[in-house]
Structure formats: C-alpha cells, structure tokens
C-alpha cells in the first residue's frame, strides 16, 4: 500500500471516529483491532492490511470503499464561469454543481429550460428523491401520469423520482432553477 494511501486512510478513519464521538478505546472494542494499531493507522505511521481494513469498516458500519475514496476538501467552490453545460434535447440544459459522494449522497444541478422546452427523464433507482427550486420562469413537473405540478419563481417541489417524470415549460420565458437528487437508499 502506498504511503499516501495509508495517510488518507488514517485521515478518513480519524474523521469517521470523531464524527461518531468515539474514543480509540471504543473504536478498538467495536472493530477488534488493537488501540495501538488504530493510533498508528490514524497517524499514517502504519499501512493496514486489507483484513484489518475490513474489520474496521465492519466495526464502524461503513463500506470498505469509504477508506479508498479521495479526500474531499472541507470547502469546495464552483465558479459560475467554469460551468460545463450539457445540452439536452428539446431546449433543456444542465450543469453539475456538486456530485454524489459517500458522505453526501446528493447531486446538485443548475438547469435551464427554453420557453418551448421539455425534458423527459426515465426513472432513477429506487429511493431517489428529486428536489426542484424554480427561480425564473414557469414550468410544469409531471411526476406520475396523473400528477402535474405548476411551478413559478420561488416554488419548490420534492417527489419520489423512481418512476418516469418530465419538466415542461409553461410560460413565455425560459425557466431557470436548481435540481437536487437525493439518494435516500444510497450506501457503499
């Protein structure tokens, strides 16, 4: 295991332990890994074996991959002029603001829908919820065949997105808003 990976594992372990309010003694009890070994791992002084990492992951109730992901900074700034817009069909465009991560099972998007635009989305995985906030224009959101919701500036909507749904422009101007996908059942 490379030294930098060992340091990242140690940093992640310390963050997870502190988030739970656990002492090293409590962590050792929950995982079956000795307190001195856990201290060495947290300091980056020891590269744990895969078996040790599995014990720690299981004892903490997290996925093994939680220790292998790149560290997320405490603060992340996304400048508007660096936006990479993806153009869809029927006058719909979207840019990803923040991506899903194990500690944050959400995706944030900014969207634009032309005055005569529409966007039809297939069902997302079971348990995914969508949150929409409109800050310009008017639109309808069809969440089920029989359910349509009219939205205008300042309106917000949450719905289960594990079925087909659509956004349809409903006014003379383009629609701008924020879309968040929340993966309620997301676990790694």
FENDACOR-V506948 format. One record per residue. PSI is psi in radians with two decimals (NA if undefined). OMEGA is omega in radians with two decimals (* if undefined). Layout:
BEGIN
PSI;OMEGA
PSI;OMEGA
END
This chain:
BEGIN
2.29;-3.12
2.64;-3.11
-0.74;-3.11
-0.62;3.10
-0.73;3.10
-0.70;3.11
-0.71;3.11
-0.71;3.10
-0.78;3.13
-0.75;3.13
-0.77;3.12
-0.75;3.13
-0.80;3.13
-0.76;3.13
-0.79;3.14
-0.70;3.13
-0.81;3.13
-0.65;3.13
-0.52;3.12
-0.18;-3.09
0.47;-3.09
2.52;2.96
2.97;3.05
-0.60;3.09
-0.81;-3.14
-0.74;3.12
-0.74;3.12
-0.73;3.13
-0.74;-3.09
-0.50;-3.02
-0.37;-3.06
0.23;3.09
2.39;-3.06
2.62;3.12
-0.79;3.11
-0.69;3.13
-0.76;3.13
-0.71;3.10
-0.75;3.11
-0.71;3.13
-0.81;-3.13
-0.64;-3.14
-0.16;-3.09
0.27;-3.12
-0.18;-3.13
2.40;3.05
1.95;-3.07
2.67;3.05
2.89;3.09
-0.70;3.13
-0.76;3.11
-0.73;-3.14
-0.67;3.09
-0.73;3.11
-0.78;-3.13
-0.82;-3.14
-0.82;-3.14
-0.74;3.14
-0.52;3.14
-0.15;3.13
0.58;3.10
2.84;3.07
2.61;3.10
-0.64;-3.08
-0.28;3.11
-0.50;-3.11
-0.16;-3.06
-0.15;-3.12
2.68;3.10
2.56;3.14
2.33;3.04
2.35;3.10
2.73;3.11
-0.51;3.13
2.39;3.12
2.12;-3.12
2.32;3.11
1.74;-3.12
2.45;-3.10
-0.62;-3.09
-0.08;3.08
0.16;-3.09
2.34;3.03
1.74;-3.11
2.40;3.03
2.11;-3.13
2.16;3.08
-2.92;3.09
2.83;3.01
0.64;3.02
0.42;-3.13
2.31;3.07
2.60;-3.09
2.60;2.99
2.41;3.09
2.26;3.10
-0.93;3.09
2.42;-3.12
2.81;3.11
2.50;3.12
2.74;-3.07
-0.72;3.14
-0.14;3.14
1.50;-3.07
0.94;3.14
2.69;2.99
2.30;3.12
2.34;3.12
2.62;2.91
2.42;-3.13
2.72;3.03
2.34;3.12
2.12;-3.11
2.88;-3.08
-0.44;3.09
0.40;-3.03
2.90;3.06
2.73;3.09
2.18;3.13
2.20;-3.08
2.36;3.03
2.85;3.14
2.45;3.01
2.99;3.11
2.74;-3.13
2.37;3.08
-0.14;-3.14
2.31;3.05
2.55;3.02
2.46;3.05
2.26;-3.12
2.36;3.03
2.16;3.13
2.22;3.06
-0.15;3.00
2.50;3.05
-3.08;-3.12
2.47;3.14
2.86;3.00
2.50;3.04
2.14;3.09
1.97;-3.08
-0.43;3.02
2.93;-3.10
-0.70;-3.06
0.01;-3.01
2.00;3.07
2.42;3.12
2.13;3.07
2.38;-3.13
2.49;3.05
3.07;-3.04
2.30;-3.14
-0.26;-3.14
2.60;3.09
2.62;-3.10
2.45;3.01
2.40;3.09
2.73;3.04
2.14;-3.02
0.36;-3.14
0.56;3.00
2.85;-3.13
2.55;3.12
2.92;-3.06
2.65;2.99
2.27;-3.08
2.17;3.11
2.45;-3.08
0.46;-3.14
3.14;-3.07
-0.20;-3.08
2.84;3.08
2.74;-3.13
2.38;3.05
2.47;3.14
-3.05;3.12
2.40;3.12
2.30;3.07
2.28;3.01
2.19;-3.13
2.08;-3.09
1.47;-3.06
-0.56;-3.11
0.17;-3.06
2.17;3.06
2.49;3.05
NA;*
END
